[in-house]
Amino acid sequence: MALSPIAILGTGAYAPNRILTNEELAQRVETSHDWIVSRTGIRERRVADPGQTTADLATEAAREALANAQITPQDVDLLILATVTPDLDMPATACLVQQKLGIPSGAACFDLNAACTGFLYALDVAWAMLSSGRYRHALVIGAERLSSVLDWEDRTTCVLFGDGAGAVVLGASRRPGSAILASRLHTVAGTAELLHIPGATFSFDPADPKRVIRMKGKEVFKLAVRAMEDVARELLEQQGVSGDQIDCIIPHQANQRIIDSIAQYLKLPLDRFFINLDRYGNTSAASIPIALHEARMQGRVQPGQLVLMVAFGAGLTYGGALVRW
Ligand code: ACO
């Protein structure tokens, strides 16, 4: 029996209420609103309350995605949570979300770490698992509490990141044509040190074991532009689609200048890109699902349209997915 194509059936997003502006940051470290806006495009970001965990953020986003897909937690038999900020070293934060949502015992629940590309990695894995016919409905979540892994004295990183969560529900397509069409995942070998958080027992620099984000921004910037451009071209070529046919591009929301460069190299108008990094900063694995949800809510993604998502992150991982909505 031929299996139905797999599609995104619903989306959801959640961001903590607390807004941290550039002006506030400028009171903590030597920076300015103008510097941050001109170099990154970021104006403000959200920060979780002290008691708010990654699982809490993920649960809120997932609830909205389930309601949007019109299914209940009982219908979910696969939960993949992409994050670099799990609440515990074990068990997976996905297990905490399972409990909070009341997803039944028996569902497969696990975390996945591919940094800012995590959501696209999780989407690919869930797509493959559903396509096997062994699972029916997957909840794919990107959730981050990056405020807990920032060095608030390091102006080169603390201005860039924010907290939040986004989620999608995957299942058998309900509309003719609507489907995940293609996905490609990659990693640039030998680039792990450029962007990392030291672990409990290992740091690239033994003199700097603090478990906070360390980044060589300039190198990451260059690789990010090339990686997202390459994977976008790869997907378009593979699917025989021209850039003009893409209705909406949802790029990882790291830096406005990175997005400007990709648009320029791909010769695509900037207004085809959905951008909300001015309000959230870089929320790592949560960035694409939050943007996708907002794009849908604003009517930027309509049934029948082609949506291209591209991301890069620590690893350096990168990837893309092409979806017919
Ligand atoms: N405020 C004011 N000045 C600053 C700040 C700041 N917040 N941060 C750095 N500077 C200073 C630097 O110290 C430097 O001063 P110097 O010339 O006296 O040494 C000057 O500004 C220029 O610094 P650069 O690093 O050259 O600035 P650049 O234009 O490269 O911008 C940035 C830095 C924004 C980090 C950029 O390189 C970037 O966006 N890189 C990509 C980062 C990224 O996207 N990371 C996320 C990866 S995804 C993931 O997996 C987490």
Residues whose N, C-alpha, C, O or C-beta is under 5 A from the ligand:
A	BS01	ACO	E30 T31 S32 W35 R39 T40 A115 C116 R155 T156 V159 G217 K218 V220 F221 A254 N255 F312 G313 A314
